[in-house]
Amino acid sequence: MVGWVGGGGGGARVLCAYTMTFKQRPSTYRISIAPSSRARCRACKRRVDKGELRIAITAFVRPGRSTQLVRCVQCVDARFGAAMLAVYGTPARVPAEASVSVADATAVRTRLQHIAGERVEET
Ligand SMILES: [Zn+2]
């Protein structure tokens, strides 16, 4: 796919621009507890057990159509974390569902913070 969004300066911006051009509308993310054991992690293909902490993704496949995806917390890597932070800005703004305990939400956000910190120092 050819498409370069001009302007902007630093390396962190490139990641952001990449996400924006790749999809018409960025996905949204929520910290969530699996309500069933049916969903599989998009990254490792492992079944996410009922009650397990996960990231629920709403991906907009085309205008007016979205699909629900799931990723287990262990699979939140640098690239995935960067995509989440491109949407929310800071880990504290990533929404958590009401069923998620404060401790669990904090654990995920701390992980994101860690990933974000590493990315910033790299660029
Ligand atoms: Zn996984």
py3Dmol code that shows the C-alpha trace and the ligand (Angstrom):
import py3Dmol

protein = """\
ATOM      1  CA  MET A   1       0.000   0.000   0.000  1.00  0.00           C
ATOM      2  CA  VAL A   2       1.494   3.305  -1.027  1.00  0.00           C
ATOM      3  CA  GLY A   3       0.614   6.249   1.092  1.00  0.00           C
ATOM      4  CA  TRP A   4       2.804   8.619   2.922  1.00  0.00           C
ATOM      5  CA  VAL A   5       1.437  11.243   5.231  1.00  0.00           C
ATOM      6  CA  GLY A   6       3.822  14.123   4.906  1.00  0.00           C
ATOM      7  CA  GLY A   7       4.788  16.569   7.575  1.00  0.00           C
ATOM      8  CA  GLY A   8       5.484  15.798  11.200  1.00  0.00           C
ATOM      9  CA  GLY A   9       8.902  15.204  12.566  1.00  0.00           C
ATOM     10  CA  GLY A  10       9.824  12.625  15.154  1.00  0.00           C
ATOM     11  CA  GLY A  11       9.789   8.851  14.996  1.00  0.00           C
ATOM     12  CA  ALA A  12       6.836   8.586  17.361  1.00  0.00           C
ATOM     13  CA  ARG A  13       4.686  10.451  14.869  1.00  0.00           C
ATOM     14  CA  VAL A  14       5.452   7.969  12.118  1.00  0.00           C
ATOM     15  CA  LEU A  15       3.851   5.176  14.148  1.00  0.00           C
ATOM     16  CA  CYS A  16       0.772   7.285  14.612  1.00  0.00           C
ATOM     17  CA  ALA A  17       0.543   8.192  10.933  1.00  0.00           C
ATOM     18  CA  TYR A  18       1.013   4.561  10.008  1.00  0.00           C
ATOM     19  CA  THR A  19      -1.971   3.515  12.089  1.00  0.00           C
ATOM     20  CA  MET A  20      -4.120   6.257  10.641  1.00  0.00           C
ATOM     21  CA  THR A  21      -3.376   5.472   7.009  1.00  0.00           C
ATOM     22  CA  PHE A  22      -3.541   1.723   7.389  1.00  0.00           C
ATOM     23  CA  LYS A  23      -7.132   1.787   8.625  1.00  0.00           C
ATOM     24  CA  GLN A  24      -9.762   4.337   7.782  1.00  0.00           C
ATOM     25  CA  ARG A  25     -10.757   4.558  11.379  1.00  0.00           C
ATOM     26  CA  PRO A  26      -8.516   3.432  14.219  1.00  0.00           C
ATOM     27  CA  SER A  27      -9.619   0.491  16.289  1.00  0.00           C
ATOM     28  CA  THR A  28     -10.783   1.063  19.831  1.00  0.00           C
ATOM     29  CA  TYR A  29      -9.493  -0.944  22.778  1.00  0.00           C
ATOM     30  CA  ARG A  30     -10.884  -1.864  26.169  1.00  0.00           C
ATOM     31  CA  ILE A  31      -9.450  -3.677  29.129  1.00  0.00           C
ATOM     32  CA  SER A  32     -11.966  -6.418  29.714  1.00  0.00           C
ATOM     33  CA  ILE A  33     -12.715  -9.727  31.447  1.00  0.00           C
ATOM     34  CA  ALA A  34     -13.643 -12.599  29.142  1.00  0.00           C
ATOM     35  CA  PRO A  35     -17.370 -13.339  29.578  1.00  0.00           C
ATOM     36  CA  SER A  36     -16.924 -16.798  28.044  1.00  0.00           C
ATOM     37  CA  SER A  37     -14.154 -19.111  26.861  1.00  0.00           C
ATOM     38  CA  ARG A  38     -15.062 -18.831  23.207  1.00  0.00           C
ATOM     39  CA  ALA A  39     -12.771 -16.086  21.958  1.00  0.00           C
ATOM     40  CA  ARG A  40      -9.234 -16.733  20.821  1.00  0.00           C
ATOM     41  CA  CYS A  41      -6.303 -14.378  21.122  1.00  0.00           C
ATOM     42  CA  ARG A  42      -5.517 -12.830  17.730  1.00  0.00           C
ATOM     43  CA  ALA A  43      -1.801 -13.089  18.323  1.00  0.00           C
ATOM     44  CA  CYS A  44      -1.102 -16.481  19.925  1.00  0.00           C
ATOM     45  CA  LYS A  45      -4.423 -18.168  18.932  1.00  0.00           C
ATOM     46  CA  ARG A  46      -4.808 -19.431  22.462  1.00  0.00           C
ATOM     47  CA  ARG A  47      -8.319 -19.608  23.879  1.00  0.00           C
ATOM     48  CA  VAL A  48      -8.885 -16.839  26.405  1.00  0.00           C
ATOM     49  CA  ASP A  49     -10.555 -18.511  29.387  1.00  0.00           C
ATOM     50  CA  LYS A  50     -13.694 -17.201  30.976  1.00  0.00           C
ATOM     51  CA  GLY A  51     -12.817 -14.638  33.650  1.00  0.00           C
ATOM     52  CA  GLU A  52      -9.374 -13.987  32.207  1.00  0.00           C
ATOM     53  CA  LEU A  53      -8.084 -10.465  31.741  1.00  0.00           C
ATOM     54  CA  ARG A  54      -7.874  -9.524  28.063  1.00  0.00           C
ATOM     55  CA  ILE A  55      -7.930  -6.620  25.674  1.00  0.00           C
ATOM     56  CA  ALA A  56     -11.136  -6.320  23.649  1.00  0.00           C
ATOM     57  CA  ILE A  57     -10.627  -4.656  20.282  1.00  0.00           C
ATOM     58  CA  THR A  58     -13.288  -3.099  18.105  1.00  0.00           C
ATOM     59  CA  ALA A  59     -11.866  -2.954  14.588  1.00  0.00           C
ATOM     60  CA  PHE A  60     -13.660  -0.907  11.961  1.00  0.00           C
ATOM     61  CA  VAL A  61     -13.333  -3.014   8.853  1.00  0.00           C
ATOM     62  CA  ARG A  62     -15.216  -0.554   6.711  1.00  0.00           C
ATOM     63  CA  PRO A  63     -17.491   2.418   7.332  1.00  0.00           C
ATOM     64  CA  GLY A  64     -20.419   1.347   9.474  1.00  0.00           C
ATOM     65  CA  ARG A  65     -19.025  -2.120  10.066  1.00  0.00           C
ATOM     66  CA  SER A  66     -16.939  -3.274  12.956  1.00  0.00           C
ATOM     67  CA  THR A  67     -15.712  -6.551  14.297  1.00  0.00           C
ATOM     68  CA  GLN A  68     -14.807  -7.648  17.810  1.00  0.00           C
ATOM     69  CA  LEU A  69     -11.344  -9.074  18.387  1.00  0.00           C
ATOM     70  CA  VAL A  70      -9.556 -10.222  21.491  1.00  0.00           C
ATOM     71  CA  ARG A  71      -5.956 -10.283  22.589  1.00  0.00           C
ATOM     72  CA  CYS A  72      -4.637 -11.804  25.802  1.00  0.00           C
ATOM     73  CA  VAL A  73      -2.637  -9.568  28.095  1.00  0.00           C
ATOM     74  CA  GLN A  74       0.543 -11.609  27.548  1.00  0.00           C
ATOM     75  CA  CYS A  75       0.401 -10.676  23.866  1.00  0.00           C
ATOM     76  CA  VAL A  76       0.402  -6.929  24.456  1.00  0.00           C
ATOM     77  CA  ASP A  77       3.713  -6.233  22.737  1.00  0.00           C
ATOM     78  CA  ALA A  78       5.397  -2.992  21.734  1.00  0.00           C
ATOM     79  CA  ARG A  79       3.564  -2.670  18.433  1.00  0.00           C
ATOM     80  CA  PHE A  80       0.163  -3.413  19.901  1.00  0.00           C
ATOM     81  CA  GLY A  81       0.820  -1.077  22.821  1.00  0.00           C
ATOM     82  CA  ALA A  82       1.833   1.676  20.415  1.00  0.00           C
ATOM     83  CA  ALA A  83      -1.413   1.219  18.469  1.00  0.00           C
ATOM     84  CA  MET A  84      -3.407   1.553  21.683  1.00  0.00           C
ATOM     85  CA  LEU A  85      -1.501   4.635  22.764  1.00  0.00           C
ATOM     86  CA  ALA A  86      -1.948   6.176  19.310  1.00  0.00           C
ATOM     87  CA  VAL A  87      -5.676   6.116  20.052  1.00  0.00           C
ATOM     88  CA  TYR A  88      -5.714   7.089  23.733  1.00  0.00           C
ATOM     89  CA  GLY A  89      -2.550   9.096  24.197  1.00  0.00           C
ATOM     90  CA  THR A  90      -1.686   7.762  27.651  1.00  0.00           C
ATOM     91  CA  PRO A  91      -2.237   4.388  29.346  1.00  0.00           C
ATOM     92  CA  ALA A  92      -4.466   6.045  31.947  1.00  0.00           C
ATOM     93  CA  ARG A  93      -6.978   6.913  29.219  1.00  0.00           C
ATOM     94  CA  VAL A  94      -7.366   3.349  27.956  1.00  0.00           C
ATOM     95  CA  PRO A  95     -10.868   2.397  29.089  1.00  0.00           C
ATOM     96  CA  ALA A  96     -11.606  -0.600  31.298  1.00  0.00           C
ATOM     97  CA  GLU A  97     -14.948  -2.343  31.607  1.00  0.00           C
ATOM     98  CA  ALA A  98     -16.778  -2.147  34.931  1.00  0.00           C
ATOM     99  CA  SER A  99     -16.081  -5.830  35.621  1.00  0.00           C
ATOM    100  CA  VAL A 100     -12.320  -5.259  35.614  1.00  0.00           C
ATOM    101  CA  SER A 101     -10.839  -4.674  39.062  1.00  0.00           C
ATOM    102  CA  VAL A 102      -8.771  -1.575  39.656  1.00  0.00           C
ATOM    103  CA  ALA A 103      -5.731  -3.763  40.313  1.00  0.00           C
ATOM    104  CA  ASP A 104      -6.106  -5.575  36.984  1.00  0.00           C
ATOM    105  CA  ALA A 105      -6.656  -2.367  35.031  1.00  0.00           C
ATOM    106  CA  THR A 106      -3.621  -0.837  36.717  1.00  0.00           C
ATOM    107  CA  ALA A 107      -1.508  -3.872  35.832  1.00  0.00           C
ATOM    108  CA  VAL A 108      -2.385  -3.527  32.147  1.00  0.00           C
ATOM    109  CA  ARG A 109      -1.805   0.231  32.177  1.00  0.00           C
ATOM    110  CA  THR A 110       1.531  -0.199  33.912  1.00  0.00           C
ATOM    111  CA  ARG A 111       2.542  -2.657  31.215  1.00  0.00           C
ATOM    112  CA  LEU A 112       1.527  -0.146  28.539  1.00  0.00           C
ATOM    113  CA  GLN A 113       3.438   2.584  30.305  1.00  0.00           C
ATOM    114  CA  HIS A 114       6.497   0.375  30.333  1.00  0.00           C
ATOM    115  CA  ILE A 115       6.177  -0.356  26.616  1.00  0.00           C
ATOM    116  CA  ALA A 116       5.574   3.322  25.819  1.00  0.00           C
ATOM    117  CA  GLY A 117       8.625   4.302  27.843  1.00  0.00           C
ATOM    118  CA  GLU A 118      10.802   1.902  25.894  1.00  0.00           C
ATOM    119  CA  ARG A 119       9.497   3.191  22.573  1.00  0.00           C
ATOM    120  CA  VAL A 120      10.145   6.808  23.433  1.00  0.00           C
ATOM    121  CA  GLU A 121      13.745   6.168  24.413  1.00  0.00           C
ATOM    122  CA  GLU A 122      14.325   4.225  21.223  1.00  0.00           C
ATOM    123  CA  THR A 123      13.406   7.089  18.916  1.00  0.00           C
TER     124      THR A 123
END
"""
ligand_1 = """\
1
ZN
Zn -2.165 -14.195 23.174
"""
view = py3Dmol.view(width=600, height=400)
view.addModel(protein, "pdb")
view.setStyle({"model": 0}, {"cartoon": {"style": "trace"}})
view.addModel(ligand_1, "xyz")
view.setStyle({"model": 1}, {"stick": {}})
view.zoomTo()
view.show()
